[in-house]
């Protein structure tokens, strides 16, 4: 297992200093998850030409999700842009040994009648990106996303998220704990079924109602129990602390949290 902090906590403008800090820690089990955004040319150049090449710590990538939508029609410019973007991101991941690339199957909520076509498009993208990544030796991981019922219906129910990994045997997963807490996803059942295919976790917490990306000590999800399950069911998952900038933790506090999570994972290995 390795432990990461997402650069989401510092925002797009803070990645140089963030990378310098993560590299300075000097641990082979601690690193950064980079937001591999392609919608902003200047940001992409900074990330791909400066920050990632300079990073000496372990890395994971969060694939692009700004101006990216996997349910777009397959003949559309939007679909072509998604595929081009993930081609660039997986090339960078392969070049620098990123341990996984996170994929979002949709950024939207839907009217019920729109869901069948949207699901078909998302499935086609998941199959194609999984195959693309495998050809390059990259682990593309499909993240469970969060419902926003006030905006419409979520693309996949919890049962349908499970079904993705039946329908696409090569697919791998990342479990976002905060999203699972809002959706009521049965994390232990998922891990018991697909544990060897779970490559990572996003660790944050919330009130069980909305996706808040709070410190994992502050919310209703039992993070210790979930980390014990990670130790029990998964083989070499990446544990990623994923906070938004409203969580003002020091570098020392983030390292303490990574070590606490590591302790809970180790507990799970011996249960």
Secondary structure, DSSP 4 states (H G I P E B T S, - for coil): -EEEEEGGGT-GGGHHHHHHHHHHH--TTEEEEEE---S-HHHHHIIIIIIHHH--SEEEEE---TT--TTS-TTSHHHHHHHHHHHHHHHHHHHHT-S-EEE-S-S--B-GGGHHHHHHHHHHHHHHHHHHHHHTT--EEEEP----GGG-B-SS-HHHHHHHHHH-TT-EEEEEHHHHHHHT--HHHHHHHHGGGEEEEEE-B--SSS---B-TTSSSS-HHHHHHHHHHH-SS-EEEE---TTS---HHHHHHHHHHHHHHHHHHHT-
